[in-house]
Amino acid sequence: MKTPLTADEVLQMAQRIEEKGAKFYRRAARLHVAGRDLLNRIAEQEDIHYGVFEQMRRALTPAEKPAGTDLYGDLQQYLDGMVDELSLQVNRDPAEWLTGKEPLRDVLREAIRMEKDSILFYIGLRQGPAPSSLRQRLDDIIHEEMSHITWLTAAGKSLG
């Protein structure tokens, strides 16, 4: 049986997702001039999301931080499944995939996949025990991640 996830651990995972996403976008921007502005803009937003999760972690009460405190109850199975699925994203460095030889279209597809995975994780996280102000911040991040997909899709279509 797995040890229940704590709010702090889940938020740390969210930070790693955002950190690695920002790194991916910055490297892609350096390697693919045609998408540089868009990729850098998304990287900057991922940095902001990282900061939001840091603020959420700082707002946790001492009771929410200890290992083994199951704050997510019925969500544990969902989060466990998402953790397993996202472990590729969280534990691998997606920026290492970038060589500069892959077509920009493939970079955009990978970015869309990463954004979708993040959204699914954040939807589950939003269902956990959080004050309404934190839920609103998660809603804002989810909306921004959805915007990233829209921008990336439009950029892909503009490639012809």
Disulfide bonds with the S-S distance in Angstrom:
none
